[in-house]
Amino acid sequence: MRARGSARSGHLALLGATLVALAVSLTGIANAHAFLVLGEMNVEPDPPRPGEPLTFTIEMADPSLAPVEDAVVFIEVRRAQRVTEELPDASTEDPELPPADATIDLVELSPGRYVGELVAPTAGTHHLLVRDQTFEWEEANASVMMEVAGAPLGTMPFILPPTAVGPRSLWVWLLWLVGLPLLAGLVVTALVLGSRKGPEEAVGS
């Protein structure tokens, strides 16, 4: 009987820990990017030369400097002459720009560190639009300027604005934040009552 009670207690502790971990992780996912994102871009080799393979590295962090992970981020490249004289400010809406000359898909190689490659375009100034589309119902973008065949670029900072939490993501966030802990509490309560009922039945018999 003690062995059975110990086994139940072990299963109870394991289930509780699993549900708590799941609640925390899913809450973080549902609430991702509803904050300011601080970014830095570096290009290698620096300065870039026309026709050379370039490696773009972006570091993304939240205001507490914790890395922003699992983002869907890419860069659109356009010659500055094709963009209006007034470059688009960082925003949460799709900017009205001509089709991109090239797109750089970035892959997360380590927490908050995204890397992609592109053959350097022709000499001159180019507009880089950093776009974060982690979820299909949200958008965040920022502008960075790159000079090809010019002076070294160094580290180019940018800021992605916080995205508005839309109705769908808000409901998902509430579901995981409120619903899952309640479910975990019900399951744990049922297991506790079940474990108590077993010894009481044994005593009665």
C-alpha positions as CSV (number, residue, x, y, z in Angstrom):
1,M,0.0,0.0,0.0
2,R,2.8,2.4,0.8
3,A,4.5,1.6,-2.5
4,R,1.3,2.4,-4.3
5,G,1.0,5.7,-2.5
6,S,4.6,6.6,-3.2
7,A,4.0,5.8,-6.9
8,R,1.0,8.0,-7.0
9,S,2.8,10.8,-5.2
10,G,5.6,10.5,-7.8
11,H,3.2,10.6,-10.7
12,L,1.5,13.6,-9.1
13,A,4.7,15.6,-8.7
14,L,5.8,14.7,-12.3
15,L,2.4,15.8,-13.7
16,G,2.4,19.0,-11.8
17,A,5.9,19.9,-12.9
18,T,5.1,19.1,-16.5
19,L,1.9,21.2,-16.5
20,V,3.6,24.2,-14.9
21,A,6.5,24.1,-17.4
22,L,4.1,23.8,-20.3
23,A,2.0,26.8,-19.0
24,V,5.1,28.9,-18.6
25,S,6.5,28.1,-22.1
26,L,3.2,28.5,-23.9
27,T,2.5,31.8,-22.1
28,G,5.9,33.1,-23.3
29,I,5.0,32.0,-26.9
30,A,1.6,33.6,-26.9
31,N,3.1,36.9,-25.5
32,A,6.1,36.9,-27.8
33,H,7.1,40.3,-29.5
34,A,4.4,42.3,-27.6
35,F,7.4,44.4,-26.5
36,L,10.1,46.6,-27.9
37,V,12.9,44.7,-29.7
38,L,16.4,46.0,-29.8
39,G,18.4,44.9,-32.8
40,E,22.0,45.1,-34.2
41,M,23.1,44.2,-37.7
42,N,26.6,43.4,-38.8
43,V,27.8,42.6,-42.4
44,E,30.9,40.6,-43.2
45,P,33.1,41.4,-45.0
46,D,33.0,45.0,-44.0
47,P,33.0,47.2,-46.0
48,P,31.0,45.2,-48.6
49,R,32.1,45.1,-52.2
50,P,29.9,44.5,-55.3
51,G,29.6,40.9,-56.3
52,E,31.1,39.6,-53.0
53,P,29.2,37.0,-50.9
54,L,28.0,38.8,-47.7
55,T,26.9,37.4,-44.4
56,F,24.3,39.3,-42.5
57,T,24.1,38.8,-38.7
58,I,21.3,40.2,-36.6
59,E,21.2,40.1,-32.8
60,M,17.7,40.7,-31.3
61,A,17.0,41.3,-27.6
62,D,14.1,42.6,-25.4
63,P,14.4,45.6,-23.2
64,S,15.9,43.4,-20.4
65,L,18.6,42.3,-22.9
66,A,17.2,38.7,-23.0
67,P,17.6,37.2,-26.5
68,V,14.5,37.2,-28.7
69,E,14.2,33.5,-29.8
70,D,12.2,31.7,-32.5
71,A,11.5,34.8,-34.5
72,V,10.6,34.7,-38.2
73,V,12.7,37.5,-39.5
74,F,14.1,38.4,-42.9
75,I,15.6,41.4,-44.8
76,E,14.3,43.1,-48.0
77,V,17.0,44.9,-50.1
78,R,16.2,47.8,-52.4
79,R,18.4,50.5,-54.0
80,A,17.9,53.7,-52.1
81,Q,16.8,55.5,-55.3
82,R,13.8,53.1,-55.6
83,V,12.6,54.1,-52.1
84,T,11.0,57.4,-51.4
85,E,13.2,60.2,-50.2
86,E,11.7,59.9,-46.8
87,L,12.5,56.4,-45.6
88,P,9.8,54.4,-43.8
89,D,10.0,54.7,-40.0
90,A,9.8,51.6,-37.8
91,S,6.2,50.5,-37.8
92,T,3.8,47.6,-37.2
93,E,2.3,47.9,-40.7
94,D,3.4,46.7,-44.1
95,P,5.1,49.8,-45.7
96,E,4.2,50.9,-49.2
97,L,7.5,50.1,-51.1
98,P,8.3,48.8,-54.6
99,P,9.1,45.1,-54.9
100,A,12.3,44.1,-53.2
101,D,15.5,43.7,-55.3
102,A,16.4,40.7,-53.1
103,T,15.3,39.0,-49.9
104,I,17.5,37.6,-47.2
105,D,16.0,34.7,-45.2
106,L,17.6,34.6,-41.7
107,V,18.1,31.4,-39.7
108,E,18.5,31.4,-35.9
109,L,21.9,29.9,-35.2
110,S,21.9,30.6,-31.4
111,P,19.4,32.3,-29.1
112,G,18.5,35.7,-30.5
113,R,21.2,35.5,-33.3
114,Y,20.0,35.3,-36.9
115,V,22.2,34.8,-39.9
116,G,21.6,35.0,-43.7
117,E,23.7,35.4,-46.9
118,L,23.5,37.5,-50.0
119,V,25.7,38.4,-53.0
120,A,26.5,42.1,-52.6
121,P,24.5,44.3,-55.0
122,T,26.0,47.1,-57.1
123,A,27.9,50.0,-55.6
124,G,25.8,52.7,-53.9
125,T,23.4,53.1,-51.1
126,H,20.8,50.4,-50.4
127,H,17.8,50.3,-48.1
128,L,17.5,47.2,-45.9
129,L,14.0,46.6,-44.4
130,V,14.2,44.3,-41.4
131,R,10.8,42.5,-41.1
132,D,9.6,40.4,-38.2
133,Q,6.6,38.3,-39.1
134,T,6.8,35.7,-36.3
135,F,3.0,35.4,-36.4
136,E,0.8,35.9,-39.5
137,W,-1.4,38.5,-37.8
138,E,1.5,40.7,-36.6
139,E,4.2,42.7,-38.4
140,A,7.1,44.8,-37.1
141,N,9.7,46.4,-39.4
142,A,12.7,48.8,-39.3
143,S,14.9,50.5,-41.8
144,V,18.7,50.2,-42.0
145,M,20.9,51.8,-44.7
146,M,23.9,50.0,-46.3
147,E,26.6,51.5,-48.4
148,V,28.3,49.1,-50.9
149,A,31.8,50.0,-51.9
150,G,32.0,52.8,-49.4
151,A,33.4,53.2,-45.8
152,P,33.1,50.4,-43.2
153,L,29.6,50.0,-41.9
154,G,30.3,48.8,-38.4
155,T,27.4,47.7,-36.2
156,M,24.1,49.1,-37.4
157,P,21.5,49.4,-34.6
158,F,17.7,49.3,-35.2
159,I,14.5,49.0,-33.1
160,L,11.4,47.0,-33.9
161,P,8.3,48.5,-32.3
162,P,6.1,46.3,-30.1
163,T,3.3,44.7,-32.1
164,A,-0.3,45.1,-31.1
165,V,-1.8,42.0,-29.5
166,G,-4.7,41.2,-31.8
167,P,-7.9,39.5,-30.9
168,R,-6.7,36.0,-31.9
169,S,-3.4,36.3,-30.0
170,L,-5.1,37.8,-27.0
171,W,-7.5,34.9,-26.7
172,V,-4.7,32.4,-27.1
173,W,-2.7,34.3,-24.4
174,L,-5.7,34.2,-22.0
175,L,-6.3,30.6,-22.8
176,W,-2.8,29.5,-21.8
177,L,-2.5,32.0,-19.0
178,V,-5.8,31.3,-17.2
179,G,-7.1,28.0,-18.7
180,L,-4.1,25.8,-18.4
181,P,-3.3,26.6,-14.7
182,L,-7.0,25.9,-13.9
183,L,-6.8,22.6,-15.7
184,A,-3.6,21.7,-13.9
185,G,-5.3,22.5,-10.6
186,L,-8.3,20.3,-11.4
187,V,-6.1,17.4,-12.4
188,V,-3.9,17.7,-9.3
189,T,-7.0,18.0,-7.1
190,A,-8.5,14.8,-8.6
191,L,-5.3,12.9,-8.2
192,V,-4.9,14.0,-4.6
193,L,-8.5,13.0,-3.7
194,G,-8.0,9.7,-5.5
195,S,-4.8,9.0,-3.6
196,R,-6.6,9.7,-0.3
197,K,-9.6,7.6,-1.2
198,G,-7.5,4.5,-1.7
199,P,-6.1,4.3,1.9
200,E,-9.6,5.2,3.3
201,E,-11.2,2.3,1.4
202,A,-8.5,0.0,2.6
203,V,-9.0,1.0,6.2
204,G,-12.8,0.6,5.9
205,S,-12.5,-2.9,4.4
